[in-house]
């Protein structure tokens, strides 16, 4: 008999009932150190007092009105995002998947309004992940995402990760946009180099194609800049944001230049819940904390400390780990042993980690994790690695 919850998840046998900072309490009382943060969502940890206060105050005043009316909290958050980024305008969603859907619509509508309706081709990179909607899986193209869900949305072309020559070869007058994650998350914590980001921007400019950056996982301070594109010195035309922007409350956004958004007029897109007062009250509180030089400087400092400790861990367990990769507090451990074996051993050590493709373990802790908690996490990873080593002998 099928479960009352559609069985599309392979869940760990853990039930958490309380969270505080980087810690989650299981129903049986065990305390787990959380190095996944809800897959890069809880950027300020669990039950953060600033976010709790913002949510509680707004909940006592107004939850939802729909986008038929002005929403002051939404306008305030849009103003902050525009002021802090390349963007001129913002559309709020409930998730990153919805932001991706709008990005595809926006890019194609842009060219339609320029009397070039044939420009519908969108180039993406292998190993990407852009959500599980029809447009999202077509953009990613991976068999594990698309199998059984055809016919797929047409118009997507895929080139190997980081292959700039292959990208250039596909660029022609039919290309509407290029979409990529500056740091692939699900794909195994694979960053594009600054040189590649610059080259991709230049190639787009040569034919006038729009550049869409998916910063759903790598944005909101995760790499030590508010958004990862800032490291390369380029800027996109359209950007997808979600996960960390709500600090645990469902919220996403699409940011765009005035030019890229020029085709999106009244009635061309909408959302009942997107950007409602409750979500945007939390989003504003997240921005007030994360989008400061002081906070981001601390992320960079902690990232250096954690990476150094992880390099030592890899050196100590060459039969389990191969390398450390990533940027900021978006780090990956490329494994020699099966990554799920290490993650399962982590459960026994009361440590939570997140799997990814390419046999990688993702480490995506709260950005305000303490030095002591990072040291404790690596100590528990060491215990997990020892367990895996013994089990393989």
GUPAMAR-47263 format. One record per residue (C-alpha): residue number from 0; z, x, y; residue in three letters. Coordinates in Angstrom, 2 decimals, m for minus. Example, Ala and Ser with C-alpha at 12.3 -4.5 7.8 and 13.67 -1.06 7.14 Angstrom:
2
+-----+---------+---------+---------+---------+
! num !       z !       x !       y ! residuo !
+-----+---------+---------+---------+---------+
!   0 !    7.80 !   12.30 !   m4.50 !     Ala !
!   1 !    7.14 !   13.67 !   m1.06 !     Ser !
+-----+---------+---------+---------+---------+
END
This chain:
393
+-----+---------+---------+---------+---------+
! num !       z !       x !       y ! residuo !
+-----+---------+---------+---------+---------+
!   0 !    0.00 !    0.00 !    0.00 !     Unk !
!   1 !   m0.91 !    1.33 !    3.44 !     Unk !
!   2 !    1.88 !    2.26 !    5.83 !     Unk !
!   3 !    2.60 !    0.06 !    8.84 !     Unk !
!   4 !    1.70 !    3.20 !   10.84 !     Unk !
!   5 !   m1.95 !    4.12 !   10.20 !     Unk !
!   6 !   m1.74 !    7.22 !    7.96 !     Unk !
!   7 !   m3.93 !    9.56 !   10.01 !     Unk !
!   8 !   m1.23 !   12.19 !   10.50 !     Unk !
!   9 !    0.10 !   14.75 !    8.06 !     Unk !
!  10 !    3.66 !   14.79 !    9.35 !     Unk !
!  11 !    6.44 !   17.25 !    8.62 !     Unk !
!  12 !    9.47 !   15.57 !    7.01 !     Unk !
!  13 !   11.52 !   15.81 !   10.20 !     Unk !
!  14 !   12.91 !   13.05 !   12.39 !     Unk !
!  15 !   14.18 !   14.12 !   15.78 !     Unk !
!  16 !   16.64 !   11.93 !   17.63 !     Unk !
!  17 !   17.55 !   13.98 !   20.68 !     Unk !
!  18 !   16.12 !   16.78 !   22.79 !     Unk !
!  19 !   17.62 !   19.13 !   25.34 !     Unk !
!  20 !   15.64 !   21.95 !   26.93 !     Unk !
!  21 !   13.98 !   23.94 !   24.16 !     Unk !
!  22 !   16.04 !   22.31 !   21.43 !     Unk !
!  23 !   15.53 !   19.24 !   19.24 !     Unk !
!  24 !   18.23 !   17.63 !   17.12 !     Unk !
!  25 !   17.22 !   16.26 !   13.73 !     Unk !
!  26 !   18.71 !   13.01 !   12.39 !     Unk !
!  27 !   20.89 !   15.04 !    9.99 !     Unk !
!  28 !   22.34 !   17.08 !   12.87 !     Unk !
!  29 !   20.33 !   20.29 !   12.54 !     Unk !
!  30 !   19.17 !   21.86 !   15.84 !     Unk !
!  31 !   15.62 !   23.20 !   15.94 !     Unk !
!  32 !   14.29 !   25.68 !   18.47 !     Unk !
!  33 !   11.06 !   24.14 !   19.72 !     Unk !
!  34 !    8.24 !   26.64 !   20.33 !     Unk !
!  35 !    5.58 !   23.92 !   20.42 !     Unk !
!  36 !    6.85 !   21.73 !   23.27 !     Unk !
!  37 !    5.04 !   18.68 !   21.95 !     Unk !
!  38 !    1.79 !   20.73 !   21.81 !     Unk !
!  39 !    2.09 !   22.21 !   25.32 !     Unk !
!  40 !    3.30 !   18.93 !   26.83 !     Unk !
!  41 !    7.01 !   19.40 !   27.58 !     Unk !
!  42 !    6.47 !   22.13 !   30.18 !     Unk !
!  43 !   10.02 !   21.73 !   31.49 !     Unk !
!  44 !   11.60 !   21.11 !   28.10 !     Unk !
!  45 !   13.19 !   17.98 !   26.67 !     Unk !
!  46 !   15.21 !   15.58 !   28.83 !     Unk !
!  47 !   14.76 !   17.72 !   31.94 !     Unk !
!  48 !   17.15 !   16.46 !   34.61 !     Unk !
!  49 !   14.58 !   16.54 !   37.44 !     Unk !
!  50 !   12.05 !   14.53 !   35.45 !     Unk !
!  51 !   14.71 !   12.17 !   34.11 !     Unk !
!  52 !   15.86 !   11.40 !   37.64 !     Unk !
!  53 !   12.29 !   10.79 !   38.86 !     Unk !
!  54 !   11.55 !    8.50 !   35.93 !     Unk !
!  55 !   14.81 !    6.58 !   36.21 !     Unk !
!  56 !   14.52 !    6.03 !   39.95 !     Unk !
!  57 !   10.95 !    4.79 !   39.66 !     Unk !
!  58 !   11.77 !    2.61 !   36.64 !     Unk !
!  59 !   14.36 !    0.81 !   38.73 !     Unk !
!  60 !   11.80 !    0.00 !   41.42 !     Unk !
!  61 !    8.28 !   m0.58 !   40.05 !     Unk !
!  62 !    6.55 !    0.24 !   36.77 !     Unk !
!  63 !    3.01 !   m1.05 !   36.96 !     Unk !
!  64 !    0.67 !   m2.96 !   39.25 !     Unk !
!  65 !   m2.82 !   m1.84 !   38.08 !     Unk !
!  66 !   m5.46 !   m0.12 !   40.18 !     Unk !
!  67 !   m6.33 !   m3.35 !   41.96 !     Unk !
!  68 !   m3.85 !   m2.18 !   44.60 !     Unk !
!  69 !   m2.83 !    0.97 !   46.43 !     Unk !
!  70 !   m0.35 !    3.17 !   44.52 !     Unk !
!  71 !    1.55 !    5.54 !   46.84 !     Unk !
!  72 !    2.83 !    7.72 !   44.00 !     Unk !
!  73 !   m0.74 !    8.18 !   42.78 !     Unk !
!  74 !   m2.04 !    9.15 !   46.20 !     Unk !
!  75 !    0.82 !   11.65 !   46.63 !     Unk !
!  76 !    0.04 !   13.33 !   43.29 !     Unk !
!  77 !   m3.69 !   13.39 !   44.02 !     Unk !
!  78 !   m2.99 !   15.04 !   47.38 !     Unk !
!  79 !   m0.89 !   17.73 !   45.68 !     Unk !
!  80 !   m3.56 !   18.46 !   43.07 !     Unk !
!  81 !   m6.33 !   18.62 !   45.63 !     Unk !
!  82 !   m4.28 !   20.91 !   47.88 !     Unk !
!  83 !   m3.51 !   23.27 !   44.98 !     Unk !
!  84 !   m6.99 !   23.49 !   43.44 !     Unk !
!  85 !  m10.75 !   23.59 !   44.00 !     Unk !
!  86 !  m10.93 !   19.80 !   43.85 !     Unk !
!  87 !  m11.67 !   17.22 !   46.51 !     Unk !
!  88 !  m10.83 !   14.13 !   44.48 !     Unk !
!  89 !   m8.84 !   13.00 !   41.43 !     Unk !
!  90 !   m9.03 !   10.19 !   38.88 !     Unk !
!  91 !   m5.91 !    9.50 !   36.80 !     Unk !
!  92 !   m5.97 !    8.66 !   33.11 !     Unk !
!  93 !   m3.39 !    8.24 !   30.35 !     Unk !
!  94 !   m4.64 !   11.16 !   28.27 !     Unk !
!  95 !   m6.91 !   14.16 !   28.11 !     Unk !
!  96 !   m9.35 !   12.32 !   25.87 !     Unk !
!  97 !   m9.92 !    9.74 !   28.60 !     Unk !
!  98 !  m10.44 !   12.51 !   31.15 !     Unk !
!  99 !  m13.11 !   14.01 !   28.88 !     Unk !
! 100 !  m14.89 !   10.66 !   28.61 !     Unk !
! 101 !  m15.05 !   10.41 !   32.39 !     Unk !
! 102 !  m16.28 !   14.00 !   32.74 !     Unk !
! 103 !  m19.27 !   13.25 !   30.50 !     Unk !
! 104 !  m20.03 !   10.06 !   32.42 !     Unk !
! 105 !  m19.65 !   11.80 !   35.76 !     Unk !
! 106 !  m21.96 !   14.68 !   34.86 !     Unk !
! 107 !  m24.73 !   12.38 !   33.62 !     Unk !
! 108 !  m24.34 !    9.94 !   36.51 !     Unk !
! 109 !  m24.60 !   12.87 !   38.94 !     Unk !
! 110 !  m28.12 !   13.67 !   37.75 !     Unk !
! 111 !  m29.13 !   10.04 !   37.40 !     Unk !
! 112 !  m28.35 !    9.53 !   41.09 !     Unk !
! 113 !  m30.46 !   12.60 !   41.90 !     Unk !
! 114 !  m33.47 !   10.94 !   40.24 !     Unk !
! 115 !  m33.27 !   13.29 !   37.24 !     Unk !
! 116 !  m32.13 !   10.90 !   34.48 !     Unk !
! 117 !  m33.55 !   13.25 !   31.84 !     Unk !
! 118 !  m30.79 !   15.76 !   32.61 !     Unk !
! 119 !  m28.31 !   14.63 !   29.98 !     Unk !
! 120 !  m27.85 !   17.77 !   27.84 !     Unk !
! 121 !  m24.33 !   19.17 !   27.77 !     Unk !
! 122 !  m23.65 !   22.59 !   26.28 !     Unk !
! 123 !  m20.32 !   23.27 !   24.57 !     Unk !
! 124 !  m18.85 !   26.16 !   22.62 !     Unk !
! 125 !  m18.06 !   26.26 !   18.90 !     Unk !
! 126 !  m14.35 !   26.08 !   18.14 !     Unk !
! 127 !  m13.66 !   23.82 !   21.10 !     Unk !
! 128 !  m11.54 !   20.69 !   21.10 !     Unk !
! 129 !  m12.04 !   17.95 !   23.67 !     Unk !
! 130 !  m10.17 !   15.03 !   22.13 !     Unk !
! 131 !  m10.98 !   12.55 !   19.38 !     Unk !
! 132 !  m12.99 !    9.90 !   21.21 !     Unk !
! 133 !  m16.72 !    9.50 !   20.54 !     Unk !
! 134 !  m17.64 !   11.78 !   23.44 !     Unk !
! 135 !  m14.87 !   14.24 !   22.62 !     Unk !
! 136 !  m15.87 !   14.80 !   19.01 !     Unk !
! 137 !  m19.55 !   15.01 !   19.94 !     Unk !
! 138 !  m18.70 !   17.64 !   22.53 !     Unk !
! 139 !  m16.70 !   19.72 !   20.03 !     Unk !
! 140 !  m19.17 !   19.16 !   17.21 !     Unk !
! 141 !  m16.99 !   20.47 !   14.38 !     Unk !
! 142 !  m17.53 !   18.90 !   10.96 !     Unk !
! 143 !  m13.80 !   18.23 !   10.53 !     Unk !
! 144 !  m13.90 !   16.05 !   13.64 !     Unk !
! 145 !  m17.27 !   14.35 !   13.25 !     Unk !
! 146 !  m17.51 !   13.72 !    9.47 !     Unk !
! 147 !  m18.03 !   10.04 !    8.77 !     Unk !
! 148 !  m18.16 !    8.96 !   12.40 !     Unk !
! 149 !  m21.91 !    8.97 !   13.03 !     Unk !
! 150 !  m24.14 !    8.33 !   14.73 !     Unk !
! 151 !  m22.68 !   10.73 !   17.26 !     Unk !
! 152 !  m23.18 !   10.47 !   20.98 !     Unk !
! 153 !  m26.41 !   12.36 !   21.60 !     Unk !
! 154 !  m27.17 !   15.16 !   24.02 !     Unk !
! 155 !  m24.71 !   17.89 !   23.02 !     Unk !
! 156 !  m25.71 !   21.44 !   22.10 !     Unk !
! 157 !  m23.28 !   24.00 !   20.68 !     Unk !
! 158 !  m23.36 !   27.77 !   21.07 !     Unk !
! 159 !  m21.07 !   30.38 !   19.45 !     Unk !
! 160 !  m17.78 !   31.05 !   21.20 !     Unk !
! 161 !  m18.18 !   33.63 !   23.94 !     Unk !
! 162 !  m21.90 !   34.15 !   23.27 !     Unk !
! 163 !  m23.26 !   34.35 !   26.80 !     Unk !
! 164 !  m26.78 !   35.25 !   25.62 !     Unk !
! 165 !  m26.88 !   32.13 !   23.47 !     Unk !
! 166 !  m25.73 !   30.05 !   26.41 !     Unk !
! 167 !  m28.40 !   31.53 !   28.65 !     Unk !
! 168 !  m31.05 !   30.80 !   26.03 !     Unk !
! 169 !  m30.11 !   27.11 !   25.98 !     Unk !
! 170 !  m30.09 !   26.69 !   29.75 !     Unk !
! 171 !  m33.07 !   24.73 !   31.05 !     Unk !
! 172 !  m33.90 !   21.94 !   33.44 !     Unk !
! 173 !  m32.49 !   19.31 !   31.06 !     Unk !
! 174 !  m28.92 !   20.68 !   31.16 !     Unk !
! 175 !  m26.50 !   18.44 !   33.01 !     Unk !
! 176 !  m23.35 !   20.49 !   32.41 !     Unk !
! 177 !  m21.52 !   23.16 !   30.44 !     Unk !
! 178 !  m18.05 !   22.31 !   29.11 !     Unk !
! 179 !  m15.43 !   24.77 !   27.86 !     Unk !
! 180 !  m11.73 !   25.51 !   27.55 !     Unk !
! 181 !  m10.82 !   28.73 !   29.41 !     Unk !
! 182 !   m8.44 !   29.32 !   26.50 !     Unk !
! 183 !   m9.32 !   27.47 !   23.32 !     Unk !
! 184 !   m6.16 !   25.89 !   21.94 !     Unk !
! 185 !   m6.94 !   24.08 !   18.69 !     Unk !
! 186 !   m9.64 !   26.69 !   18.11 !     Unk !
! 187 !   m7.06 !   29.44 !   17.65 !     Unk !
! 188 !   m5.81 !   30.59 !   21.09 !     Unk !
! 189 !   m9.10 !   32.25 !   22.07 !     Unk !
! 190 !   m9.43 !   33.09 !   25.78 !     Unk !
! 191 !  m12.75 !   33.57 !   27.50 !     Unk !
! 192 !  m12.76 !   36.89 !   29.35 !     Unk !
! 193 !  m12.86 !   36.90 !   33.14 !     Unk !
! 194 !  m16.31 !   38.50 !   32.92 !     Unk !
! 195 !  m17.55 !   35.70 !   30.65 !     Unk !
! 196 !  m16.14 !   33.03 !   32.98 !     Unk !
! 197 !  m17.98 !   34.60 !   35.91 !     Unk !
! 198 !  m21.19 !   34.85 !   33.90 !     Unk !
! 199 !  m20.97 !   31.21 !   32.82 !     Unk !
! 200 !  m20.49 !   30.09 !   36.41 !     Unk !
! 201 !  m23.51 !   32.15 !   37.51 !     Unk !
! 202 !  m25.68 !   30.77 !   34.70 !     Unk !
! 203 !  m24.76 !   27.21 !   35.65 !     Unk !
! 204 !  m25.56 !   27.92 !   39.29 !     Unk !
! 205 !  m28.98 !   29.30 !   38.39 !     Unk !
! 206 !  m30.15 !   25.89 !   37.13 !     Unk !
! 207 !  m27.75 !   23.72 !   39.11 !     Unk !
! 208 !  m25.77 !   22.59 !   36.05 !     Unk !
! 209 !  m22.21 !   21.40 !   36.55 !     Unk !
! 210 !  m19.36 !   23.42 !   35.06 !     Unk !
! 211 !  m16.66 !   21.34 !   33.36 !     Unk !
! 212 !  m13.42 !   23.10 !   32.46 !     Unk !
! 213 !  m11.05 !   21.56 !   29.95 !     Unk !
! 214 !   m7.59 !   22.72 !   31.02 !     Unk !
! 215 !   m5.75 !   20.02 !   29.13 !     Unk !
! 216 !   m3.81 !   22.58 !   27.07 !     Unk !
! 217 !   m4.11 !   25.79 !   29.11 !     Unk !
! 218 !   m3.40 !   24.24 !   32.53 !     Unk !
! 219 !   m0.24 !   23.32 !   34.45 !     Unk !
! 220 !    1.18 !   26.84 !   34.58 !     Unk !
! 221 !    0.71 !   27.62 !   30.90 !     Unk !
! 222 !   m1.16 !   30.91 !   31.50 !     Unk !
! 223 !    0.90 !   32.02 !   34.51 !     Unk !
! 224 !   m1.41 !   30.48 !   37.11 !     Unk !
! 225 !   m1.30 !   26.78 !   37.88 !     Unk !
! 226 !   m4.71 !   26.60 !   36.17 !     Unk !
! 227 !   m6.32 !   29.23 !   33.97 !     Unk !
! 228 !   m9.62 !   29.33 !   35.87 !     Unk !
! 229 !   m7.79 !   31.01 !   38.76 !     Unk !
! 230 !   m7.53 !   34.27 !   36.81 !     Unk !
! 231 !  m11.31 !   34.74 !   36.84 !     Unk !
! 232 !  m11.83 !   33.97 !   40.52 !     Unk !
! 233 !  m14.36 !   31.22 !   39.84 !     Unk !
! 234 !  m13.99 !   27.47 !   40.20 !     Unk !
! 235 !  m15.44 !   24.55 !   38.23 !     Unk !
! 236 !  m17.13 !   21.39 !   39.45 !     Unk !
! 237 !  m15.04 !   19.15 !   37.19 !     Unk !
! 238 !  m11.74 !   19.85 !   35.44 !     Unk !
! 239 !   m9.74 !   17.97 !   32.80 !     Unk !
! 240 !   m5.95 !   17.95 !   33.03 !     Unk !
! 241 !   m3.32 !   16.28 !   30.82 !     Unk !
! 242 !   m0.45 !   17.33 !   28.53 !     Unk !
! 243 !    1.83 !   19.31 !   30.85 !     Unk !
! 244 !    1.05 !   17.29 !   33.97 !     Unk !
! 245 !    3.34 !   14.50 !   32.77 !     Unk !
! 246 !    6.00 !   16.75 !   31.26 !     Unk !
! 247 !    6.19 !   14.40 !   28.26 !     Unk !
! 248 !    5.16 !   11.14 !   29.94 !     Unk !
! 249 !    1.57 !   10.10 !   29.12 !     Unk !
! 250 !   m0.60 !   11.19 !   32.04 !     Unk !
! 251 !   m3.99 !   12.82 !   32.49 !     Unk !
! 252 !   m6.40 !   13.47 !   35.31 !     Unk !
! 253 !   m9.93 !   14.47 !   36.13 !     Unk !
! 254 !  m10.34 !   16.70 !   39.18 !     Unk !
! 255 !  m13.74 !   17.14 !   40.82 !     Unk !
! 256 !  m15.57 !   18.37 !   43.87 !     Unk !
! 257 !  m17.01 !   15.79 !   46.23 !     Unk !
! 258 !  m20.49 !   16.82 !   45.13 !     Unk !
! 259 !  m19.83 !   16.43 !   41.39 !     Unk !
! 260 !  m18.17 !   13.04 !   41.94 !     Unk !
! 261 !  m20.88 !   11.72 !   44.25 !     Unk !
! 262 !  m22.31 !    9.32 !   41.67 !     Unk !
! 263 !  m18.98 !    7.64 !   40.90 !     Unk !
! 264 !  m18.79 !    4.67 !   43.23 !     Unk !
! 265 !  m16.70 !    1.50 !   43.07 !     Unk !
! 266 !  m17.00 !   m0.15 !   39.67 !     Unk !
! 267 !  m18.47 !    2.83 !   37.80 !     Unk !
! 268 !  m15.18 !    3.67 !   36.06 !     Unk !
! 269 !  m11.65 !    2.35 !   35.78 !     Unk !
! 270 !   m8.35 !    2.30 !   33.92 !     Unk !
! 271 !   m5.69 !   m0.39 !   33.69 !     Unk !
! 272 !   m2.76 !    1.99 !   33.20 !     Unk !
! 273 !   m4.18 !    5.22 !   34.61 !     Unk !
! 274 !   m2.03 !    6.69 !   37.36 !     Unk !
! 275 !    0.52 !    3.90 !   37.47 !     Unk !
! 276 !    3.72 !    4.31 !   39.55 !     Unk !
! 277 !    5.88 !    5.36 !   36.59 !     Unk !
! 278 !    3.52 !    8.06 !   35.33 !     Unk !
! 279 !    2.78 !    9.45 !   38.78 !     Unk !
! 280 !    6.44 !    9.59 !   39.77 !     Unk !
! 281 !    6.96 !   11.99 !   36.85 !     Unk !
! 282 !    3.73 !   13.87 !   37.61 !     Unk !
! 283 !    4.85 !   14.45 !   41.18 !     Unk !
! 284 !    8.17 !   15.84 !   39.95 !     Unk !
! 285 !    6.37 !   18.19 !   37.53 !     Unk !
! 286 !    4.10 !   19.49 !   40.30 !     Unk !
! 287 !    7.05 !   20.05 !   42.64 !     Unk !
! 288 !    8.61 !   22.40 !   40.08 !     Unk !
! 289 !    5.65 !   24.08 !   38.38 !     Unk !
! 290 !    3.23 !   24.57 !   41.28 !     Unk !
! 291 !    5.35 !   27.15 !   43.09 !     Unk !
! 292 !    4.86 !   30.90 !   43.31 !     Unk !
! 293 !    8.43 !   31.52 !   42.16 !     Unk !
! 294 !    8.10 !   29.40 !   39.02 !     Unk !
! 295 !    4.72 !   30.89 !   38.05 !     Unk !
! 296 !    6.01 !   34.42 !   38.62 !     Unk !
! 297 !    8.77 !   33.67 !   36.11 !     Unk !
! 298 !    6.22 !   32.36 !   33.61 !     Unk !
! 299 !    4.35 !   35.64 !   33.87 !     Unk !
! 300 !    7.51 !   37.69 !   33.48 !     Unk !
! 301 !    8.60 !   35.71 !   30.43 !     Unk !
! 302 !    5.11 !   35.92 !   28.97 !     Unk !
! 303 !    5.25 !   39.72 !   29.11 !     Unk !
! 304 !    8.67 !   39.76 !   27.47 !     Unk !
! 305 !    7.68 !   37.37 !   24.69 !     Unk !
! 306 !    4.41 !   39.13 !   23.98 !     Unk !
! 307 !    6.20 !   42.48 !   23.65 !     Unk !
! 308 !    8.64 !   40.99 !   21.16 !     Unk !
! 309 !    5.80 !   39.40 !   19.21 !     Unk !
! 310 !    3.90 !   42.69 !   19.04 !     Unk !
! 311 !    6.99 !   44.20 !   17.44 !     Unk !
! 312 !    7.17 !   41.28 !   15.00 !     Unk !
! 313 !    3.53 !   41.78 !   13.99 !     Unk !
! 314 !    4.10 !   45.51 !   13.47 !     Unk !
! 315 !    7.10 !   44.72 !   11.24 !     Unk !
! 316 !    5.19 !   42.27 !    9.04 !     Unk !
! 317 !    1.61 !   43.51 !    8.52 !     Unk !
! 318 !    1.39 !   41.44 !    5.34 !     Unk !
! 319 !    2.06 !   38.25 !    7.30 !     Unk !
! 320 !    0.66 !   38.78 !   10.81 !     Unk !
! 321 !   m2.49 !   40.46 !   12.10 !     Unk !
! 322 !   m2.37 !   40.25 !   15.91 !     Unk !
! 323 !   m1.03 !   38.52 !   19.01 !     Unk !
! 324 !   m3.56 !   36.76 !   21.21 !     Unk !
! 325 !   m3.59 !   34.46 !   24.21 !     Unk !
! 326 !   m2.43 !   34.35 !   27.80 !     Unk !
! 327 !    0.85 !   33.57 !   29.54 !     Unk !
! 328 !    3.03 !   31.31 !   27.44 !     Unk !
! 329 !    0.02 !   30.16 !   25.45 !     Unk !
! 330 !    0.21 !   32.69 !   22.65 !     Unk !
! 331 !   m1.12 !   32.82 !   19.13 !     Unk !
! 332 !   m0.17 !   34.75 !   16.03 !     Unk !
! 333 !   m3.23 !   35.45 !   13.91 !     Unk !
! 334 !   m1.94 !   35.42 !   10.35 !     Unk !
! 335 !   m2.78 !   37.33 !    7.20 !     Unk !
! 336 !   m0.75 !   34.94 !    5.07 !     Unk !
! 337 !   m1.65 !   31.23 !    5.31 !     Unk !
! 338 !   m0.43 !   30.03 !    8.70 !     Unk !
! 339 !    0.99 !   26.82 !    7.24 !     Unk !
! 340 !    3.17 !   28.88 !    4.90 !     Unk !
! 341 !    4.70 !   30.58 !    7.93 !     Unk !
! 342 !    5.15 !   27.30 !    9.78 !     Unk !
! 343 !    6.82 !   25.70 !    6.75 !     Unk !
! 344 !    9.11 !   28.71 !    6.42 !     Unk !
! 345 !    9.90 !   28.21 !   10.09 !     Unk !
! 346 !   11.21 !   24.74 !    9.33 !     Unk !
! 347 !   13.75 !   26.30 !    6.98 !     Unk !
! 348 !   14.75 !   28.64 !    9.82 !     Unk !
! 349 !   15.03 !   25.61 !   12.13 !     Unk !
! 350 !   12.08 !   26.73 !   14.22 !     Unk !
! 351 !    9.06 !   24.64 !   15.30 !     Unk !
! 352 !    5.59 !   26.19 !   15.69 !     Unk !
! 353 !    2.10 !   24.65 !   15.88 !     Unk !
! 354 !   m0.90 !   25.45 !   13.64 !     Unk !
! 355 !   m4.42 !   26.11 !   14.92 !     Unk !
! 356 !   m7.81 !   27.06 !   13.53 !     Unk !
! 357 !   m8.68 !   30.62 !   12.51 !     Unk !
! 358 !   m5.38 !   30.88 !   10.59 !     Unk !
! 359 !   m3.42 !   31.05 !   13.85 !     Unk !
! 360 !    0.06 !   29.87 !   14.80 !     Unk !
! 361 !    0.38 !   28.57 !   18.34 !     Unk !
! 362 !    3.46 !   29.32 !   20.42 !     Unk !
! 363 !    3.58 !   26.94 !   23.38 !     Unk !
! 364 !    7.21 !   26.83 !   24.53 !     Unk !
! 365 !    8.62 !   25.08 !   27.55 !     Unk !
! 366 !    7.73 !   27.18 !   30.58 !     Unk !
! 367 !   11.39 !   27.37 !   31.59 !     Unk !
! 368 !   12.48 !   28.84 !   28.24 !     Unk !
! 369 !   15.23 !   31.43 !   28.66 !     Unk !
! 370 !   15.11 !   35.09 !   27.63 !     Unk !
! 371 !   17.83 !   34.44 !   25.05 !     Unk !
! 372 !   15.85 !   31.56 !   23.57 !     Unk !
! 373 !   12.73 !   33.72 !   23.31 !     Unk !
! 374 !   14.73 !   36.40 !   21.51 !     Unk !
! 375 !   16.20 !   33.78 !   19.18 !     Unk !
! 376 !   12.73 !   32.37 !   18.47 !     Unk !
! 377 !   11.37 !   35.78 !   17.46 !     Unk !
! 378 !   14.45 !   36.38 !   15.29 !     Unk !
! 379 !   13.74 !   33.10 !   13.48 !     Unk !
! 380 !   10.07 !   34.04 !   13.12 !     Unk !
! 381 !   11.25 !   37.24 !   11.48 !     Unk !
! 382 !   13.29 !   35.19 !    8.99 !     Unk !
! 383 !   10.26 !   32.99 !    8.30 !     Unk !
! 384 !    8.03 !   36.04 !    7.81 !     Unk !
! 385 !   10.52 !   37.56 !    5.36 !     Unk !
! 386 !   10.53 !   34.30 !    3.42 !     Unk !
! 387 !    6.73 !   34.31 !    3.20 !     Unk !
! 388 !    6.67 !   37.97 !    2.19 !     Unk !
! 389 !    9.14 !   37.39 !   m0.64 !     Unk !
! 390 !    7.24 !   34.31 !   m1.80 !     Unk !
! 391 !    4.00 !   36.25 !   m2.11 !     Unk !
! 392 !    5.50 !   38.90 !   m4.37 !     Unk !
+-----+---------+---------+---------+---------+
END
